[in-house]
Amino acid sequence: MANGRLDTRIGEAMGGRHDELSDLAYGFDSMAKRLQSLVEGQQSLLHDVSHELRSPLARLQAALDLMQQQPDRAVEFIERIERESNRMDRLIEELLTLARLDAGLPGNSEIETDLGELIDTIVEDATFEAKGKQCTVKAIKAENLYVSCNPNLIHRAIENIMRNAIRHTPSGTQVTISCDTNPETKRLSLSIRDQGSGMPESELKSVFEPFFRGETAGRFNGYGLGMAITKRIVTAHRGEVSAENLKDGGFLVTIELPKLE
């Protein structure tokens, strides 16, 4: 492992022993597997970031070259430069958000928050955006939806899912956001459902990975970081998030968070 061979495993070589040494061996295997996953994840992220930055940088350079060759079209090329600069700025902002979440910063700013009020704000904004597709947004909420959280981050996590739902639901349909409590688990369950076609089952496990865009990548703008940010926010708040295709049609994303007693 010190030489970078993180795929090394020694537990199976212990010959079926069941003692302290075999426990230690499997402990090392577990550690090596986790380290391998982290290193490969960082390498993949670096590769993806480089790939995503390459295109806008190339377009920036092309616009600068053309502006020098055709100064009479400077205004047009300046607008292109501004668009590409904004794209890179958004990408870097989202990457910084991922880095801060991985560093575990949200827990330092948790306050008592009424999730119901947060949902109302999100629904109001989402309704305005949905009008452009002739869609509607419906909220179904229970009472006493209090959590301890960073409200700005939780707002962003829910909004990322809501905007995805509006983007993928067909025109003239409805996006539903519902939130209820589970007395047995003492957790809140918030779900957002659209009426879209969902995604291939093989892609569900990757939907919360950075830069994942699936088969619909060509139809929508974005870097595929929204759902990854959502997962990190929810995880940082000791919660869970999952996605599934519904049998009767549509796509469902569910967030579970500890309820504040």
C-alpha positions in Angstrom: 0.0 0.0 0.0 2.9 2.4 0.8 4.0 1.9 -2.8 0.6 2.7 -4.2 -0.6 -0.9 -4.7 -4.0 -0.2 -3.1 -5.6 -3.2 -4.8 -3.6 -5.6 -2.5 -5.8 -7.8 -0.4 -4.5 -10.3 2.2 -7.5 -11.6 4.1 -8.2 -14.5 1.7 -4.6 -15.6 2.1 -5.0 -16.3 5.8 -6.2 -19.8 5.1 -9.6 -19.7 6.8 -8.1 -18.6 10.2 -10.4 -17.1 12.7 -8.2 -15.2 15.2 -6.7 -11.8 15.9 -4.3 -12.0 12.9 -7.1 -12.8 10.4 -9.2 -10.0 11.9 -6.3 -7.6 11.4 -5.8 -8.8 7.8 -9.5 -8.2 6.9 -9.2 -4.8 8.7 -6.3 -3.9 6.4 -8.3 -5.1 3.4 -11.2 -2.9 4.4 -8.8 0.1 4.8 -7.1 -0.6 1.5 -10.5 -0.8 -0.3 -11.6 2.5 1.2 -8.3 4.2 0.3 -8.4 2.8 -3.3 -12.0 4.2 -3.7 -10.9 7.6 -2.4 -7.8 7.8 -4.6 -9.6 6.6 -7.7 -12.4 9.1 -7.0 -10.0 12.0 -6.7 -8.2 10.9 -9.9 -11.6 10.6 -11.7 -12.7 14.0 -10.4 -9.4 15.6 -11.6 -9.8 14.1 -15.0 -13.4 15.2 -15.3 -12.6 18.8 -14.2 -9.8 19.0 -16.7 -12.2 17.8 -19.4 -14.9 20.2 -18.5 -12.5 23.2 -18.4 -10.9 22.3 -21.7 -13.8 23.2 -23.9 -14.6 26.7 -22.5 -10.9 27.5 -22.4 -10.6 26.5 -26.1 -13.6 28.7 -27.0 -12.2 31.6 -25.0 -8.9 31.3 -26.9 -10.7 31.1 -30.2 -12.8 34.2 -29.4 -9.7 36.1 -28.5 -7.9 35.1 -31.7 -10.9 36.0 -33.8 -11.3 39.3 -32.1 -7.7 40.2 -33.0 -8.3 39.2 -36.6 -11.8 40.8 -36.9 -11.8 43.9 -34.6 -15.1 45.1 -36.2 -16.9 42.1 -34.5 -15.3 42.8 -31.1 -18.7 43.2 -29.4 -19.9 39.7 -30.5 -16.7 38.1 -29.4 -16.7 39.9 -26.0 -20.2 38.5 -25.4 -18.9 35.0 -26.2 -15.9 35.5 -23.8 -18.3 36.7 -21.1 -20.5 33.6 -21.5 -17.6 31.2 -21.3 -16.1 33.0 -18.3 -19.5 32.7 -16.5 -19.6 29.0 -17.3 -16.2 28.4 -15.8 -17.1 30.6 -12.8 -20.2 28.4 -12.1 -18.1 25.2 -12.5 -15.5 26.4 -10.1 -18.1 27.6 -7.6 -19.8 24.1 -7.6 -16.4 22.4 -7.2 -15.6 24.6 -4.2 -19.0 23.7 -2.7 -18.1 20.0 -3.1 -14.7 20.6 -1.5 -16.2 22.4 1.5 -18.8 19.7 2.0 -16.2 17.0 1.9 -14.3 19.0 4.5 -17.3 18.6 6.8 -18.1 22.3 7.2 -21.9 22.3 7.4 -22.1 20.9 10.9 -20.6 24.1 12.3 -23.6 26.2 11.3 -26.7 24.1 12.0 -29.7 25.8 13.5 -33.3 24.8 14.2 -35.2 25.1 10.9 -38.8 24.7 9.9 -38.5 22.5 6.8 -42.1 23.4 5.9 -41.3 27.1 5.5 -38.2 26.1 3.4 -40.4 24.0 1.1 -42.8 26.9 0.7 -40.0 29.1 -0.5 -38.7 26.4 -2.9 -42.2 25.7 -4.3 -42.8 29.4 -4.9 -39.6 29.7 -7.0 -40.2 26.4 -8.7 -43.7 27.4 -9.7 -42.4 30.4 -11.5 -39.8 28.3 -13.3 -42.4 25.6 -14.2 -44.7 28.0 -15.9 -42.3 28.1 -18.8 -43.1 24.5 -19.4 -46.8 24.8 -18.6 -46.2 22.5 -15.6 -47.5 22.8 -12.1 -45.9 22.2 -8.7 -47.8 20.7 -5.8 -46.7 20.5 -2.1 -48.0 18.0 0.4 -46.7 18.6 3.9 -47.2 17.4 7.4 -47.0 19.6 10.5 -44.0 20.1 12.8 -41.2 19.5 10.2 -38.3 20.8 12.3 -34.7 19.8 11.7 -31.3 20.9 12.8 -29.5 22.0 9.7 -27.7 24.6 7.7 -30.8 26.1 6.0 -28.9 27.5 3.0 -27.4 24.2 2.2 -30.6 22.2 2.7 -32.4 24.7 0.5 -29.8 24.1 -2.2 -30.0 20.3 -1.9 -33.8 20.3 -2.3 -33.8 23.0 -5.0 -31.3 20.9 -7.1 -33.7 18.0 -7.1 -36.7 20.2 -7.8 -35.0 21.9 -10.8 -34.1 18.5 -12.2 -37.6 17.3 -11.8 -39.0 20.4 -13.6 -36.4 20.0 -16.3 -37.3 16.3 -17.0 -41.1 16.3 -16.5 -43.1 16.6 -19.7 -45.0 19.8 -20.5 -48.4 20.0 -18.9 -47.6 17.6 -16.1 -47.1 18.0 -12.3 -44.1 17.8 -10.0 -45.0 16.8 -6.5 -43.0 17.5 -3.4 -44.1 15.8 -0.2 -42.8 15.7 3.3 -43.8 13.6 6.3 -42.4 12.2 9.6 -41.9 8.7 10.6 -42.6 8.3 14.4 -40.7 5.0 14.6 -37.4 6.2 13.0 -37.8 9.8 14.2 -36.8 11.0 10.7 -38.3 13.2 8.1 -38.9 11.9 4.7 -39.0 14.4 1.8 -39.7 13.2 -1.7 -39.9 14.9 -5.1 -41.6 13.1 -8.0 -41.8 14.1 -11.6 -43.7 12.5 -14.5 -40.7 11.9 -16.8 -39.4 8.7 -18.3 -36.8 8.2 -15.5 -33.5 6.7 -16.3 -32.0 3.3 -17.1 -31.7 1.1 -13.9 -28.0 0.7 -14.6 -27.5 4.5 -14.2 -29.4 4.9 -10.9 -26.3 4.0 -8.8 -24.3 6.8 -10.5 -26.8 9.6 -10.4 -25.2 11.2 -7.3 -21.7 11.0 -8.7 -19.9 14.2 -9.9 -20.2 15.0 -13.6 -22.8 12.2 -14.2 -25.4 13.3 -16.8 -26.5 10.0 -18.3 -28.4 9.6 -21.6 -30.0 13.1 -21.3 -26.7 15.0 -21.2 -27.1 16.3 -24.8 -30.5 17.8 -24.1 -29.7 19.9 -21.0 -27.0 22.4 -19.9 -25.0 21.8 -16.8 -22.0 20.0 -15.4 -23.7 17.1 -13.6 -22.7 18.4 -10.2 -26.1 19.3 -8.7 -27.1 15.8 -7.5 -23.5 15.2 -6.2 -23.8 18.4 -4.2 -27.2 17.3 -2.9 -25.9 13.9 -1.7 -22.9 15.5 0.1 -25.2 18.0 1.8 -27.6 15.4 3.0 -24.8 13.1 4.1 -23.2 15.9 6.0 -26.5 16.3 7.9 -26.6 12.7 8.9 -29.2 11.9 6.3 -29.7 9.7 3.2 -30.8 10.4 -0.3 -32.0 7.8 -2.9 -33.5 7.8 -6.4 -35.8 5.3 -8.1 -37.9 4.8 -11.2 -41.6 4.3 -10.3 -43.6 1.4 -11.7 -46.5 3.5 -12.8 -44.2 6.1 -14.4 -42.1 9.0 -13.2 -39.0 9.4 -11.2 -38.7 9.8 -7.4 -35.9 11.2 -5.3 -36.2 10.8 -1.5 -34.3 12.6 1.2 -34.4 11.4 4.8 -33.2 13.6 7.7 -33.1 13.3 11.5 -36.2 15.0 13.0 -35.6 17.6 15.6 -37.5 16.6 18.8 
